[in-house]
Amino acid sequence: MSDAYNVLVLCTGNSARSLIAETLIRELGADAGFAAYSAGSMPKGEPHPVALQVLAMNGHDTSGLSSKSWDVYARDDAPEMSLVITVCGNAAGEVCPIWPGHPLQVHWGVPDPAAIEGDGALVAFETAYRSLRMRVEQLVALDLKGMSVDEARTALQEIHATVPGAED
């Protein structure tokens, strides 16, 4: 097993919020030992084009991003996750697979920017990006390996509670 702190970000469609969070964790958390993955319970099959646009506008590499089923990470050959974060209420309320290693699970609800069409879509995606970036910046600053499960859960829930625009 790797020494990485593996984080799986879940959403229903795995086309917007979860891909943004995966990218942020991968890039901002690399030096802190984080590895990031994302998936969905009912994946759309491809990243939302505005999610890719916002990530690129903010200097992130979007190559390799894909919309995939969470079943990929429930298999025996999948990386063992340390943390599973749901970013949408639907995924948080669904019966998730049993993750190998029984990782810590938290919910960071973020309004769905993909639900906005037309002129407001770009603004909605930028808002989701900023909200997730604030959370991820705090996440990667934590010494999660040095915390008990209860301390980590509390710290992660506090991150969600302190970021503007959070939803349950």
C-alpha positions in Angstrom: 0.0 0.0 0.0 1.2 3.5 -0.8 1.9 6.1 1.9 -0.5 8.5 0.1 -3.5 9.8 1.8 -6.1 8.7 -0.8 -9.2 10.8 -1.1 -12.3 9.8 -3.2 -14.7 12.5 -4.1 -18.2 11.4 -4.9 -21.1 13.0 -6.7 -24.0 11.6 -8.6 -22.9 12.5 -12.2 -19.1 12.8 -11.6 -19.0 15.5 -14.3 -18.5 18.8 -12.3 -18.1 19.2 -8.6 -16.3 15.9 -7.9 -14.0 16.4 -10.8 -13.2 19.9 -9.7 -12.4 18.7 -6.1 -10.3 15.8 -7.5 -8.2 18.2 -9.5 -7.8 20.6 -6.6 -6.8 17.8 -4.1 -4.4 16.2 -6.6 -2.7 19.5 -7.4 -2.8 21.4 -4.1 -2.2 18.3 -2.0 0.5 16.5 -3.9 3.3 17.9 -1.7 1.4 17.0 1.4 1.0 13.3 0.3 -2.6 13.4 -1.0 -3.8 11.4 -3.9 -7.2 12.2 -5.4 -9.8 10.3 -7.2 -13.5 10.9 -8.1 -16.5 8.9 -9.2 -20.3 9.0 -9.4 -23.2 6.8 -8.6 -24.7 7.5 -12.0 -21.8 9.0 -14.0 -22.6 11.2 -17.0 -19.9 9.6 -19.1 -17.9 12.8 -19.7 -16.8 15.9 -17.8 -19.0 19.0 -18.1 -17.4 21.4 -20.6 -17.8 24.4 -18.3 -16.1 22.5 -15.4 -13.2 21.9 -17.7 -13.2 25.5 -18.8 -13.2 26.8 -15.2 -10.4 24.5 -14.2 -8.3 25.5 -17.3 -9.0 29.2 -16.6 -7.5 28.7 -13.1 -4.4 27.0 -14.5 -5.2 23.4 -13.8 -4.4 20.4 -15.9 -7.6 18.7 -17.1 -6.0 15.9 -19.1 -7.1 12.5 -17.8 -10.3 13.7 -16.1 -13.1 11.3 -16.8 -16.6 10.6 -15.5 -16.7 7.1 -14.0 -18.7 4.8 -11.7 -17.9 4.5 -8.1 -17.8 0.8 -8.7 -14.3 1.3 -10.0 -13.1 2.1 -6.5 -15.0 -0.7 -4.7 -13.1 -3.4 -6.5 -10.4 -5.5 -4.7 -7.7 -4.0 -7.0 -8.7 -0.4 -6.3 -6.5 1.9 -4.3 -7.5 1.9 -0.6 -9.1 5.1 0.3 -8.4 7.0 3.5 -11.2 9.5 3.0 -14.4 9.6 1.0 -16.0 13.1 0.5 -19.5 13.4 -1.0 -20.1 16.8 -2.6 -23.8 16.5 -3.5 -26.8 15.6 -1.4 -27.9 12.8 -3.7 -24.6 10.9 -3.4 -24.5 11.5 0.4 -28.0 10.0 0.7 -27.3 7.0 -1.5 -26.2 3.6 -0.2 -22.5 3.6 -1.1 -20.5 0.5 -1.8 -18.4 -0.9 1.0 -15.0 0.8 0.5 -11.9 -1.4 1.1 -10.2 -0.2 4.3 -13.4 1.4 5.6 -12.3 5.1 5.1 -13.6 8.1 7.0 -16.6 9.6 5.2 -17.7 13.2 5.3 -20.2 15.3 3.3 -19.3 18.7 1.8 -22.4 19.8 0.0 -21.9 22.3 -2.8 -24.7 23.6 -5.0 -24.7 21.9 -8.4 -23.4 24.3 -11.0 -24.4 21.9 -13.8 -28.0 22.6 -12.9 -27.6 26.2 -14.2 -27.9 26.8 -17.9 -27.3 29.8 -20.1 -25.5 33.0 -19.0 -25.4 32.0 -15.3 -23.5 28.7 -15.8 -20.0 30.1 -15.9 -20.7 32.1 -12.7 -22.2 29.0 -11.0 -19.1 26.9 -11.9 -16.7 29.6 -10.7 -18.6 29.8 -7.4 -18.4 26.0 -7.0 -14.7 26.1 -7.8 -14.0 28.8 -5.2 -16.0 27.0 -2.6 -14.2 23.7 -3.2 -10.8 25.4 -3.4 -11.3 27.0 0.1 -12.2 23.6 1.5 -9.3 21.8 -0.2 -6.8 24.4 0.9 -7.8 23.7 4.5 -7.9 19.9 3.9 -4.4 19.6 2.6 -3.1 21.8 5.5 -4.4 19.2 8.1 -2.2 16.5 9.5 -4.9 13.9 9.1 -2.5 11.0 9.6 -1.7 12.4 13.0 -5.3 12.7 14.1 -7.7 10.2 15.6 -10.7 9.3 13.4 -13.0 11.5 15.6 -10.5 14.5 15.5 -10.3 14.1 11.7 -14.1 13.9 11.3 -14.5 17.0 13.4 -11.9 19.0 11.5 -13.3 18.0 8.2 -16.9 18.9 9.3 -15.6 22.3 10.6 -14.0 23.0 7.2 -17.4 22.5 5.5 -19.2 24.6 8.1 -16.9 27.6 7.8 -17.0 27.8 4.0 -19.6 30.2 2.5 -22.2 28.6 0.3 -22.2 25.2 1.9 -25.3 23.2 1.6 -26.3 20.1 3.6 
